[in-house]
Each structure stands twice: as structure tokens, then as C-alpha cells.
Amino acid sequence: MKRREFSVGAAALAALGLPQLALSQMKAPEDGVEYMTLGKRVPVEAPQGKVEVIEFFWYNCPHCNAFEPQLQGWVKQLPADVAMRRVPVAFRDDMVPQQRLFYTLDAMGKVDELHGKVFDAIHKERLDLTREAGILDWVTKQGLDSLKFRDLYRSFGVSSKARRATELQDLYKVQGVPALGIAGRWYTDGTLTGTMPRALQVTDYLIAQARKR
């Protein structure tokens, strides 16, 4: 995978528990250093008047797993004019099954219930959810209709969403995960900012910039 290795893990930085005042006093982010302005604007799905934020992730990524609790806390505090969505990446063909897993759960209205459990299954229970057979076995144990899941997993609609996710990661020039895309204009990640807590600060800054334009 083309994932960059972060100098400091997200979990370690979250554990530091930096005081809110110290976070608020950090310097304003610099374009080309802590975030990148895209050369071409990327289409967004958010309704008019809302700022779209995308989290690019991969279920097997330990950094994404460590970042998930902090991201959830951040999302809960988002104002009404910000729309956040998740996009699973596929830097290689063998990552596509987990894209399909996410979009099938989404089609069944089960992302909120099972998204975190997928991370736990992989990173705590050490289950192999990289292939269709393992995925089907796991979702069945979660009480889902295995035939319905399989049909959706193999459907044209889910395939199309997976392809679109890969196109979107390329348009944002995603180099590693977790990463964040803001308003179809900017990109940031833990390598650019040094930590994922700082990446969320940069995202807050860019949300404010998007409101001005």
C-alpha cells in the first residue's frame, strides 16, 4: 500500500491529552506545509450551503483504527453546516473487497451500527476480512441476511460506488490514510501535519475558510 508512515501514531498523540487552550493557540496552518490546495476543484456531494469533509480510510489500517475514536468525538461536535462522509480507499485491487464491505453496509443502513465493529474484528479479534468469504461469514454472525448482503455486495450499485471512491482518492491525491478532504479544495493528513489531532485542527481552519468563499 502507498501509505505513508506517520512519525507519531494517532493513538499516542490523543493520549497526550493536550489542553484545549494549548490547541487553540497553535499557529495557523500553512498551505503547502500542513495542507495542500488542490489544483482542480473536486465535485462534492454535500447540499448547497454545507461544507463537505471526507475521511479517507482503510479498515485494515492500524492508523485509521487508532484515529476512529477521536474522529467520532470530532464529528459529534460538528456544526450543522458541515457534512462529513467516509470514503474507503483502494490503492491495490486486494483492497476493493473492503470498499464493497463498507458500501454494502451503507446500502443496508448498517454503517452506524457495524463500522466500529469491523475495525474491532480486524484489529482486536484478528479476523481476516480481506476476502468475500471471510466478510460474508462475519456479517452473518452480526445477524445480517447473508443472501441479501451477498447480492448487494456483488451489485452494480456497490461496484459503482467502489469505483467512484477510488476515483475520488485519486482526485484528492491521497497518499496515505487516514486522510481528510475539505470542500473539494483542500487535502491534509497526519504526515503533512505531524499528527492526526493537528490534522483535525487544520480541517477546522479550512472549514472556516470554506465558509468565506
Sequence and secondary structure as in RCSB ss.txt:
>XXXX:A:sequence
MKRREFSVGAAALAALGLPQLALSQMKAPEDGVEYMTLGKRVPVEAPQGKVEVIEFFWYNCPHCNAFEPQLQGWV
KQLPADVAMRRVPVAFRDDMVPQQRLFYTLDAMGKVDELHGKVFDAIHKERLDLTREAGILDWVTKQGLDSLKFR
DLYRSFGVSSKARRATELQDLYKVQGVPALGIAGRWYTDGTLTGTMPRALQVTDYLIAQARKR
>XXXX:A:secstr
      SS HHHHHHH   HHHHHTS    BTTTBEE SS     S TT EEEEEEE TT HHHHHHHHHHHHHH
HT  TTEEEEEEE  SSGGGHHHHHHHHHHHHTT HHHHHHHHHHHHHTS    SSHHHHHHHHHHTT  HHHHH
HHHTSHHHHHHHHHHHHHHHHTT  SSSEEEETTTEEEEHHHHSSHHHHHHHHHHHHHHHHT 
